[in-house]
Amino acid sequence: MAAWCVSAISPSYVAAADDPNNIVVKDYMFGPMKLTVKAGSKVTWTNSDDEPHTVASDEGLFRSPALDTNESFSYKFDKPGTYHYTCTIHPRMIGTITVE
């Protein structure tokens, strides 16, 4: 039973662990909310919710279309810095990418 409980805890977040630069959108949250990557890395957001979500840089650097369930959006971060983003449909959903 314990093994079943562990695997039942948000399997979509487990999928994110397979690719450390993948952010899962689930339960109206970005997971992880904060991610640190090396310059030149591509980050991918995948919507695992039943509702559409977007990924939009506060600085206007990138903006996805509305992502339906299982759709993804990727962006390559070339320059070091801290990048904040939100879902424009649900503005309380926020995240941060730190590029080293």
VENQUI-V478566 format. One record per helix or strand of 2 or more residues. SS is the DSSP state (hx for helix, st for strand). FROM is the first residue (numbers start at 1). TO is the last residue. If there is no record, write none. Layout:
BEGIN
ss=SS from=FROM to=TO
ss=SS from=FROM to=TO
END
This chain:
BEGIN
ss=hx from=2 to=8
ss=hx from=11 to=18
ss=st from=22 to=26
ss=st from=29 to=31
ss=st from=34 to=37
ss=st from=41 to=47
ss=st from=56 to=57
ss=st from=72 to=77
ss=st from=81 to=86
ss=st from=94 to=99
END
